[in-house]
Amino acid sequence: MCWLCTYQGEILGKKLNLFIVKHIGVIDMKCIAMQVSDCLLTQEPNAIGADQDIVFEHIARHMLHPRVRLAVMLRQLLEFSSFLQNNLTVHDNGMCTVDKGNAELYLKVIGQIMTLYKADTQGMLFAEDEVKESDKKQ
């Protein structure tokens, strides 16, 4: 059970979800999960589904806000690009050669990373402005 999904319409749930959306691009997801979990458990000590691992799962898999989805994808692509970068060369019998397949894939991943950095979330489903407008009505 995920507390943030179950109570996303409640005041505390909305505030915590908005905190995630606002900070997902500048704070590490594990740090956000820890902060949200700590805040939630301080205010609702018996909350089920509010521990750090479940909050992290909520951010990584449950949230559909474009800023969150793009941040999650960007972080995944950055991790994958680091892996590829560390595996661009092949060492065999004292010779070092570039793995052409990994190099091509690395360049494609870098291209996708640049595309995500340029992505505009305005006008997307659940765009930030829509969240702010609905928040003002409450």
BELPEGI-V787196 format. One record per residue. N is the residue number from 0. RES is the residue in one letter. PHI is phi in whole degrees, -180 to 180 (* if undefined). PSI is psi as a letter, one per 30 degrees, with the letter a starting at -180 (999 if undefined). BURIAL is + if it has 9 or more other C-alpha atoms within 8 Angstrom, else -. Layout:
n	res	phi	psi	burial
N	RES	PHI	PSI	BURIAL
N	RES	PHI	PSI	BURIAL
This chain:
n	res	phi	psi	burial
0	M	*	k	-
1	C	-110	j	+
2	W	-60	e	+
3	L	-67	e	+
4	C	-76	e	-
5	T	-63	e	-
6	Y	-111	g	+
7	Q	-64	f	+
8	G	-89	f	-
9	E	-83	l	-
10	I	-57	e	-
11	L	-65	e	+
12	G	-61	e	+
13	K	-63	e	+
14	K	-62	e	-
15	L	-68	e	+
16	N	-65	e	+
17	L	-67	e	-
18	F	-59	e	-
19	I	-61	e	+
20	V	-59	e	+
21	K	-66	e	-
22	H	-106	f	+
23	I	-60	f	+
24	G	-84	f	-
25	V	-127	f	-
26	I	-120	k	-
27	D	-57	k	-
28	M	-61	e	+
29	K	-67	e	-
30	C	-67	e	-
31	I	-61	e	+
32	A	-60	e	+
33	M	-65	e	+
34	Q	-63	e	-
35	V	-65	e	+
36	S	-61	e	+
37	D	-61	e	+
38	C	-63	e	-
39	L	-63	e	+
40	L	-71	f	+
41	T	-70	e	-
42	Q	-86	f	-
43	E	-132	i	-
44	P	-57	f	-
45	N	-100	g	-
46	A	-64	k	+
47	I	-92	k	-
48	G	82	g	+
49	A	-118	g	+
50	D	-75	l	+
51	Q	-56	e	+
52	D	-65	e	-
53	I	-72	e	+
54	V	-64	e	+
55	F	-61	e	+
56	E	-60	e	+
57	H	-59	e	+
58	I	-65	e	+
59	A	-73	e	+
60	R	-127	f	-
61	H	-89	e	-
62	M	-75	k	+
63	L	-110	f	-
64	H	-57	k	+
65	P	-60	e	+
66	R	-63	e	+
67	V	-70	e	+
68	R	-61	e	+
69	L	-65	e	+
70	A	-65	e	+
71	V	-63	e	+
72	M	-63	e	-
73	L	-62	e	+
74	R	-62	e	-
75	Q	-65	e	-
76	L	-65	e	+
77	L	-64	e	+
78	E	-64	e	-
79	F	-66	e	+
80	S	-65	e	+
81	S	-64	e	-
82	F	-60	e	-
83	L	-63	e	+
84	Q	-60	e	+
85	N	-75	f	-
86	N	-121	g	+
87	L	-79	f	+
88	T	-111	k	+
89	V	-119	k	+
90	H	-106	j	-
91	D	-142	j	-
92	N	53	h	-
93	G	81	f	-
94	M	-100	k	-
95	C	-115	k	-
96	T	-128	l	-
97	V	-87	k	-
98	D	-78	j	+
99	K	-59	e	-
100	G	-63	e	-
101	N	-67	e	+
102	A	-65	e	+
103	E	-65	e	-
104	L	-65	e	+
105	Y	-59	e	+
106	L	-65	e	-
107	K	-67	e	-
108	V	-64	e	+
109	I	-60	e	+
110	G	-62	e	-
111	Q	-67	e	+
112	I	-62	e	+
113	M	-63	e	-
114	T	-62	e	-
115	L	-66	e	+
116	Y	-63	e	-
117	K	-88	f	-
118	A	-62	k	-
119	D	-107	j	-
120	T	-84	f	+
121	Q	-65	k	-
122	G	85	f	-
123	M	-79	l	-
124	L	-53	k	-
125	F	63	h	+
126	A	-57	l	+
127	E	-56	e	+
128	D	-62	e	-
129	E	-65	e	-
130	V	-64	e	+
131	K	-63	e	-
132	E	-65	e	-
133	S	-67	e	-
134	D	-68	e	-
135	K	-67	e	-
136	K	-72	f	-
137	Q	-92	999	-
